[in-house]
Amino acid sequence: MSDASHELRSPLATVITLLEVARARPDRADWPSVAATAEVEAGRLGHIVDNLLLLARSDEGHLVRGHEPVDLDELALAEGERLKAQGRVLVDLRGVGAGRVLGDREQLGRVRRNLAANAERHAASTVSFEVARTDGCVEVVVADDGPGIPVEERERVFERFARADQARDRPAGGAGLGLAIVGEVVSVHGGSVVVADSAVGARIVVRLPAEPDGD
């Protein structure tokens, strides 16, 4: 609760301060700018609350695996195109091949978004996606060319509100919940997620049971 309160307090404080300053001098306030900033911070609040609710559902046993066919390659390609459109990083989609699982599309979409957001946040220039079916599983890799994750931190980054080293910690923009949610959703779907060795940056590998042949 202390960690959650801390994360919610920051955007709330920004909005309150912004409005107090604008109210003190309404004739000098740039109201369109005030509204735009308040909207961004409200979006941050909403994102944190959504993440907390998902984790609460998991704790209560209400986060369950669906059974609809989900093409992970389509999710990866869609997320890659979204990052391309934003223009902050280069996106490499050459490693994306076919890969279908049975699960909950919304939950697996959250995994995709959280991994991509984490990679984009820390990338120096490039984020890459890979999807491949192997040994009865579909392997999804999201990698970046940023500072990487030290070996001693690789398990802890999937804990809630985990603080990594200064190169990849929450002041860079995260709330310490994204990778925790990845871990929860992947576990519910009978899979695994690890930070793999990489010559440069971070390489996060998700393995999920593939859709059985013939289904």
ABEGO torsion letter per residue (X at the ends): XAAAAAAAAAAAAAAAAAAAAAAABAAABBAAAAAAAAAAAAAAAAAAAAAAAAAAAAAAGABBBBABBBBAAAAAAAAAAAAAAAGABBBBAAABBBBBBBBBAAAAAAAAAAAAAAAAAABAABBBBBBBBBGGBBBBBBBBABAEBBAAAAAAAABBGBBBBAAABAAAGBAGAAAAAAAAAAAAAGBBBBBBBBABEBBBBBBBBBBBBGX
